[in-house]
């Protein structure tokens, strides 16, 4: 994986990031890669928040993976800081070569660097392959998640 660079995402990466988000069965129905305006507005908010770390994986000058790392200071667990990993995506033609593992290992290392003592993530219950992937990395399915759409 020496040909992969991990870095903070920039606004110029938005078309590639949105394409990655839209390129799966769940994202295809909720993402709008032809209209970047809402993503541009969101990116301004994300970039202004010091606890948000949008990350891209780049190979040969192209964005081939992404995730968002969120730092959450907390009171539970004796005031522990945790990170949440969200929106993990690897471009389809880049899967199966270790990129996803390297991306997640980078996020875990960043979490440590940022002072977190716990890393957590959620994954749609239909993503059985992703669940096996996360388990191989040492994550355990210890909780059940719930969501409530507000709009």
Contact map, one row per residue, 1 for C-alpha under 8 A:
1111000000000000000000000000000000000000000000000000000000000000000000000000000000000000000000000110010000000000000000000000000000000000000000000000000
1111100000000000000000000000000000000000000000000000000000000000000000000000000000000000000000000000000000000000000000000000000000000000000000000000000
1111100000000000000000000000000000000000000000000000000000110000000000000000000000000000000000000000000000000000000000000000000000000000000000000000000
1111110000000000000000000000000000000000000000000000000011110000000000000000000000000000000000000000000000000000000000000000000000000000000000000000000
0111111000000000000000000000000000000000000000000000000011100000000000000000000000000000000000000000000000000000000000000000000000000000000000000000000
0001111100000000000000000000000000000000000000000000001111000000000000000000000000000000000000000000001001000000000000000000000000000000000000000000000
0000111110000000000000000000000000000000000000000000001111000000000000000000000000000000000000000000000000000000000000000000000000000000000000000000000
0000011111000000000000000000000000000000000000000000111100000000000000000000000000000000000000000000000000000000000000000000000000000000000000000000000
0000001111101000000000000000000000000000000000000000011100000000000000000000000000000000000000000000000000000000000000000000000000000000000000000000000
0000000111111100000000000000000000000000000000000000000000000000000000000000000000000000000000000000000000000000000000000000000000000000000000000000000
0000000011111100000000000000000000000001001000000000000000000000000000000000000000000000000000000000000000000000000000000000000000000000000000000000000
0000000001111110000000000000000000000000000000000000000000000000000000000000000000000000000000000000000000000000000000000000000000000000000000000000000
0000000011111111100000000000000000000000000000000000000000000010000000000000000000000000000000000000000000000000000000000000000000000000000000000000000
0000000001111111110000000000000000010011000000000000000000000000000000000000000000000000000000000000000000000000000000000000000000000000000000000000000
0000000000011111111000000000000010010000000000000000000000000000000000000000000000000000000000000000000000000000000000000000000000000000000000000000000
0000000000001111111100000000000000000000000000000000000000000010000000000000000000000000000000000000000000000000000000000000000000000000000000000000000
0000000000001111111110000000000000000000000000000000000000000010110000000000000000000000000000000000000000000000000000000000000000000000000000000000000
0000000000000111111111000000001110010010000000000000000000000000000000000000000000000000000000000000000000000000000000000000000000000000000000000000000
0000000000000011111111100000000010000000000000000000000000000000000000000000000000000000000000000000000000000000000000000000000000000000000000000000000
0000000000000001111111110000000000000000000000000000000000000000110000000000000000000000111000000000000000000000000000000000000000000000000000000000000
0000000000000000111111110011001000000000000000000000000000000000000000000000000000000010100000000000000000000000000000000000000000000000000000000000000
0000000000000000011111111111111110000000000000000000000000000000000000000000000000000000000000000000000000000000000000000000000000000000000000000000000
0000000000000000001111111011000000000000000000000000000000000000000000000000000000000000000000000000000000000000000000000000000000000000000000000000000
0000000000000000000111111111000000000000000000000000000000000000000000000000000000000000000000000000000000000000000000000000000000000000000000000000000
0000000000000000000001111111100000000000000000000000000000000000000000000000000000000000000000000000000000000000000000000000000000000000000000000000000
0000000000000000000001011111110000000000000000000000000000000000000000000000000000000000000000000000000000000000000000000000000000000000000000000000000
0000000000000000000011111111111000000000000000000000000000000000000000000000000000000000000000000000000000000000000000000000000000000000000000000000000
0000000000000000000011111111111100000000000000000000000000000000000000000000000000000000000000000000000000000000000000000000000000000000000000000000000
0000000000000000000001001111111000000000000000000000000000000000000000000000000000000000000000000000000000000000000000000000000000000000000000000000000
0000000000000000000001000111111100000000000000000000000000000000000000000000000000000000000000000000000000000000000000000000000000000000000000000000000
0000000000000000010011000011111110000000000000000000000000000000000000000000000000000000000000000000000000000000000000000000000000000000000000000000000
0000000000000000010001000001011111110000000000000000000000000000000000000000000000000000000000000000000000000000000000000000000000000000000000000000000
0000000000000010011001000000001111110000000000000000000000000000000000000000000000000000000000000000000000000000000000000000000000000000000000000000000
0000000000000000000000000000000111110000000000000000000000000000000000000000000000000000000000000000000000000000000000000000000000000000000000000000000
0000000000000000000000000000000111111100000000000000000000000000000000000000000000000000000000000000000000000000000000000000000000000000000000000000000
0000000000000110010000000000000111111111000000000000000000000000000000000000000000000000000000000000000000000000000000000000000000000000000000000000000
0000000000000000000000000000000000111111100000000000000000000000000000000000000000000000000000000000000000000000000000000000000000000000000000000000000
0000000000000000000000000000000000111111110000000000000000000000000000000000000000000000000000000000000000000000000000000000000000000000000000000000000
0000000000000100010000000000000000011111111000000000000000000000000000000000000000000000000000000000000000000000000000000000000000000000000000000000000
0000000000100100000000000000000000011111111100000000000000000000000000000000000000000000000000000000000000000000000000000000000000000000000000000000000
0000000000000000000000000000000000001111111110000000000000000000000000000000000000000000000000000000000000000000000000000000000000000000000000000000000
0000000000000000000000000000000000000111111111000000000000000000000000000000000000000000000000000000000000000000000000000000000000000000000000000000000
0000000000100000000000000000000000000011111111100000000000000000000000000000000000000000000000000000000000000000000000000000000000000000000000000000000
0000000000000000000000000000000000000001111111110000000000000000000000000000000000000000000000000000000000000000000000000000000000000000000000000000000
0000000000000000000000000000000000000000111111111000000000000000000000000000000000000000000000000000000000000000000000000000000000000000000000000000000
0000000000000000000000000000000000000000011111111001110000000000000000000000000000000000000000000000000000000000000000000000000000000000000000000000000
0000000000000000000000000000000000000000001111111101100000000000000000000000000000000000000000000000000000000000000000000000000000000000000000000000000
0000000000000000000000000000000000000000000111111100000000000000000000000000000000000000000000000000000000000000000000000000000000000000000000000000000
0000000000000000000000000000000000000000000011111111000000000000000000000000000000000000000000000000000000000000000000000000000000000000000000000000000
0000000000000000000000000000000000000000000000111111100000000000000000000000000000000000000000000000000000000000000000000000000000000000000000000000000
0000000000000000000000000000000000000000000000001111100000000000000001110000000000000000000000000000000000000000000000000000000000000000000000000000000
0000000000000000000000000000000000000000000001101111110000000000000111100000000000000000000000000000000000000000000000000000000000000000000000000000000
0000000100000000000000000000000000000000000001100111111000000000000111000000000000000000000000000000000000000000000000000000000000000000000000000000000
0000000110000000000000000000000000000000000001000001111100000000011110000000000000000000000000000000000000000000000000000000000000000000000000000000000
0000011110000000000000000000000000000000000000000000111110000000011110000000000000000000000000000000000000000000000000000000000000000000000000000000000
0000011110000000000000000000000000000000000000000000011111000011111000000000000000000000000000000000000000000000000000000000000000000000000000000000000
0001111000000000000000000000000000000000000000000000001111100011110000000000000000000000000000000000001000000000000000000000000000000000000000000000000
0001111000000000000000000000000000000000000000000000000111111111100000000000000000000000000000000000000000000000000000000000000000000000000000000000000
0011100000000000000000000000000000000000000000000000000011111111000000000000000000000000000000000000000000000000000000000000000000000000000000000000000
0011000000000000000000000000000000000000000000000000000001111100000000000000000000000000000000000000000000000000000000000000000000000000000000000000000
0000000000000000000000000000000000000000000000000000000001111110000000000000000000000000000000000000000000000000000000000000000000000000000000000000000
0000000000000000000000000000000000000000000000000000000001111111000000000000000000000000000000000000000000000000000000000000000000000000000000000000000
0000000000001001100000000000000000000000000000000000000111101111110000000000000000000000000000000000000000000000000000000000000000000000000000000000000
0000000000000000000000000000000000000000000000000000000111100111110000000000000000000000011001000000000000000000000000000000000000000000000000000000000
0000000000000000100100000000000000000000000000000000000111000011111000000000000000000001111000000011001000000000000000000000000000000000000000000000000
0000000000000000100100000000000000000000000000000000011110000011111100000000000000000011110000000000001000000000000000000000000000000000000000000000000
0000000000000000000000000000000000000000000000000000011100000000111110000000000000001111100000000000000000000000000000000000000000000000000000000000000
0000000000000000000000000000000000000000000000000001111000000000011111000000000000001111000000000000000000000000000000000000000000000000000000000000000
0000000000000000000000000000000000000000000000000001111000000000001111100000000000111100000000000000000000100000000000000000000000000000000000000000000
0000000000000000000000000000000000000000000000000011100000000000000111110000000000111100000000000000000000000000000000000000000000000000000000000000000
0000000000000000000000000000000000000000000000000011000000000000000011111000000011110000000000000000000000000010010100000000000000000000000000000000000
0000000000000000000000000000000000000000000000000010000000000000000001111100000011110000000000000000000000000000000000000000000000000000000000000000000
0000000000000000000000000000000000000000000000000000000000000000000000111110001111000000000000000000000000000000000000000000000000000000000000000000000
0000000000000000000000000000000000000000000000000000000000000000000000011111101111000000000000000000000000000000000000000000000000000000000000000000000
0000000000000000000000000000000000000000000000000000000000000000000000001111111100000000000000000000000000000000000000000000000000000000000000000000000
0000000000000000000000000000000000000000000000000000000000000000000000000111111100000000000000000000000000000000000000000000000000000000000000000000000
0000000000000000000000000000000000000000000000000000000000000000000000000111111100000000000000000000000000000000000000000000000000000000000000000000000
0000000000000000000000000000000000000000000000000000000000000000000000000011111100000000000000000000000000000000000000000000000000000000000000000000000
0000000000000000000000000000000000000000000000000000000000000000000000001111111110000000000000000000000000000000000000000000000000000000000000000000000
0000000000000000000000000000000000000000000000000000000000000000000000001111111111000000000000000000000000000000000111000000000000000000000000000000000
0000000000000000000000000000000000000000000000000000000000000000000000111100001111100000000000000000000000000000001111000000000000000000000000000000000
0000000000000000000000000000000000000000000000000000000000000000000000111100000111110000000000000000000000000010000111110000000000000000000000000000000
0000000000000000000000000000000000000000000000000000000000000000000011110000000011111000000000000000000000000010000101110000000000000000000000000000000
0000000000000000000000000000000000000000000000000000000000000000000011110000000001111100000000000000000000000000000000111000000000000000000000000000000
0000000000000000000000000000000000000000000000000000000000000000001111000000000000111111000000000000000000100000000000111100000000000000000000000000000
0000000000000000000000000000000000000000000000000000000000000000001111000000000000011111000000000000000000000000000000001100000000000000000000000000000
0000000000000000000010000000000000000000000000000000000000000000011100000000000000001111100000000000000000000000000000000000000000000000000000000000000
0000000000000000000000000000000000000000000000000000000000000000111100000000000000001111110000000000000000000000000000000000000000000000000000000000000
0000000000000000000110000000000000000000000000000000000000000000111000000000000000000011111000000001000000000000000000000000000000000000000000000000000
0000000000000000000100000000000000000000000000000000000000000001110000000000000000000001111101100011000000000000000000000000000000000000000000000000000
0000000000000000000100000000000000000000000000000000000000000001100000000000000000000000111111100000000000000000000000000000000000000000000000000000000
0000000000000000000000000000000000000000000000000000000000000000000000000000000000000000011111100000000000000000000000000000000000000000000000000000000
0000000000000000000000000000000000000000000000000000000000000000000000000000000000000000001111100000000000000000000000000000000000000000000000000000000
0000000000000000000000000000000000000000000000000000000000000001000000000000000000000000011111111010000000000000000000000000000000000000000000000000000
0000000000000000000000000000000000000000000000000000000000000000000000000000000000000000011111111111000000000000000000000000000000000000000000000000000
0000000000000000000000000000000000000000000000000000000000000000000000000000000000000000000001111110000000000000000000000000000000000000000000000000000
0000000000000000000000000000000000000000000000000000000000000000000000000000000000000000000001111111000000000000000000000000000000000000000000000000000
1000000000000000000000000000000000000000000000000000000000000000000000000000000000000000000000111111110000000000000000000000000000000000000000000000000
1000000000000000000000000000000000000000000000000000000000000000100000000000000000000000010001111111111000000000000000000000000000000000000000000000000
0000000000000000000000000000000000000000000000000000000000000000100000000000000000000000110000101111111100000000000000000000000000000000000000000000000
0000000000000000000000000000000000000000000000000000000000000000000000000000000000000000000000000111111110000000000000000000000000000000100000000000000
1000000000000000000000000000000000000000000000000000000000000000000000000000000000000000000000000111111111000000000000000000000000000000000000000000000
0000010000000000000000000000000000000000000000000000000010000000110000000000000000000000000000000011111111100000000000000000000000000000000000000000000
0000000000000000000000000000000000000000000000000000000000000000000000000000000000000000000000000001111111110000000000000000000000000000000000000000000
0000000000000000000000000000000000000000000000000000000000000000000000000000000000000000000000000000111111111000000000000000000000000000000000000000000
0000010000000000000000000000000000000000000000000000000000000000000000000000000000000000000000000000011111111100000000000000000000000000000000000000000
0000000000000000000000000000000000000000000000000000000000000000000010000000000000001000000000000000001111111110000000000000000000000000000000000000000
0000000000000000000000000000000000000000000000000000000000000000000000000000000000000000000000000000000111111111000000100000000000000000000000000000000
0000000000000000000000000000000000000000000000000000000000000000000000000000000000000000000000000000000011111111100000000000000000000000000000000000000
0000000000000000000000000000000000000000000000000000000000000000000000000000000000000000000000000000000001111111110000000000000000000000000000000000000
0000000000000000000000000000000000000000000000000000000000000000000000100000000001100000000000000000000000111111111110100000000000000000000000000000000
0000000000000000000000000000000000000000000000000000000000000000000000000000000000000000000000000000000000011111111110000000000000000000000000000000000
0000000000000000000000000000000000000000000000000000000000000000000000000000000000000000000000000000000000001111111100000000000000000000000000000000000
0000000000000000000000000000000000000000000000000000000000000000000000100000000000000000000000000000000000000111111100000000000000000000000000000000000
0000000000000000000000000000000000000000000000000000000000000000000000000000000010000000000000000000000000000011111110000000000000000000000000000000000
0000000000000000000000000000000000000000000000000000000000000000000000100000000111100000000000000000000000000011111111100000000000000000000000000000000
0000000000000000000000000000000000000000000000000000000000000000000000000000000111000000000000000000000000000011001111100000000000000000000000000000000
0000000000000000000000000000000000000000000000000000000000000000000000000000000111100000000000000000000000000000000111110000000000000000000000000000000
0000000000000000000000000000000000000000000000000000000000000000000000000000000001111000000000000000000000010010000111111000000000000000000000000000000
0000000000000000000000000000000000000000000000000000000000000000000000000000000001111000000000000000000000000000000001111100000000000000001000000000000
0000000000000000000000000000000000000000000000000000000000000000000000000000000000011100000000000000000000000000000000111110000000000000000000000000000
0000000000000000000000000000000000000000000000000000000000000000000000000000000000001100000000000000000000000000000000011111000000000000000000001000000
0000000000000000000000000000000000000000000000000000000000000000000000000000000000000000000000000000000000000000000000001111101001100000000000000000000
0000000000000000000000000000000000000000000000000000000000000000000000000000000000000000000000000000000000000000000000000111111000000000000000000000000
0000000000000000000000000000000000000000000000000000000000000000000000000000000000000000000000000000000000000000000000000011111100000000000000000000000
0000000000000000000000000000000000000000000000000000000000000000000000000000000000000000000000000000000000000000000000000001111100000000000000000000000
0000000000000000000000000000000000000000000000000000000000000000000000000000000000000000000000000000000000000000000000000011111111100000000000000000000
0000000000000000000000000000000000000000000000000000000000000000000000000000000000000000000000000000000000000000000000000000111111110000000000000000000
0000000000000000000000000000000000000000000000000000000000000000000000000000000000000000000000000000000000000000000000000000001111111000000000000000000
0000000000000000000000000000000000000000000000000000000000000000000000000000000000000000000000000000000000000000000000000010001111111100000000000000000
0000000000000000000000000000000000000000000000000000000000000000000000000000000000000000000000000000000000000000000000000010001111111110000000000000000
0000000000000000000000000000000000000000000000000000000000000000000000000000000000000000000000000000000000000000000000000000000111111111000000000000000
0000000000000000000000000000000000000000000000000000000000000000000000000000000000000000000000000000000000000000000000000000000011111111100000000000000
0000000000000000000000000000000000000000000000000000000000000000000000000000000000000000000000000000000000000000000000000000000001111111111100000000000
0000000000000000000000000000000000000000000000000000000000000000000000000000000000000000000000000000000000000000000000000000000000111111111110000000000
0000000000000000000000000000000000000000000000000000000000000000000000000000000000000000000000000000000000000000000000000000000000011111111000000000000
0000000000000000000000000000000000000000000000000000000000000000000000000000000000000000000000000000100000000000000000000000000000001111111000000000000
0000000000000000000000000000000000000000000000000000000000000000000000000000000000000000000000000000000000000000000000000000000000000111111100000000000
0000000000000000000000000000000000000000000000000000000000000000000000000000000000000000000000000000000000000000000000010000000000000111111110000000000
0000000000000000000000000000000000000000000000000000000000000000000000000000000000000000000000000000000000000000000000000000000000000110011111000000000
0000000000000000000000000000000000000000000000000000000000000000000000000000000000000000000000000000000000000000000000000000000000000010001111110000000
0000000000000000000000000000000000000000000000000000000000000000000000000000000000000000000000000000000000000000000000000000000000000000000111110000000
0000000000000000000000000000000000000000000000000000000000000000000000000000000000000000000000000000000000000000000000000000000000000000000011111000000
0000000000000000000000000000000000000000000000000000000000000000000000000000000000000000000000000000000000000000000000000000000000000000000011111100000
0000000000000000000000000000000000000000000000000000000000000000000000000000000000000000000000000000000000000000000000000100000000000000000000111110000
0000000000000000000000000000000000000000000000000000000000000000000000000000000000000000000000000000000000000000000000000000000000000000000000011111000
0000000000000000000000000000000000000000000000000000000000000000000000000000000000000000000000000000000000000000000000000000000000000000000000001111100
0000000000000000000000000000000000000000000000000000000000000000000000000000000000000000000000000000000000000000000000000000000000000000000000000111110
0000000000000000000000000000000000000000000000000000000000000000000000000000000000000000000000000000000000000000000000000000000000000000000000000011111
0000000000000000000000000000000000000000000000000000000000000000000000000000000000000000000000000000000000000000000000000000000000000000000000000001111
0000000000000000000000000000000000000000000000000000000000000000000000000000000000000000000000000000000000000000000000000000000000000000000000000000111
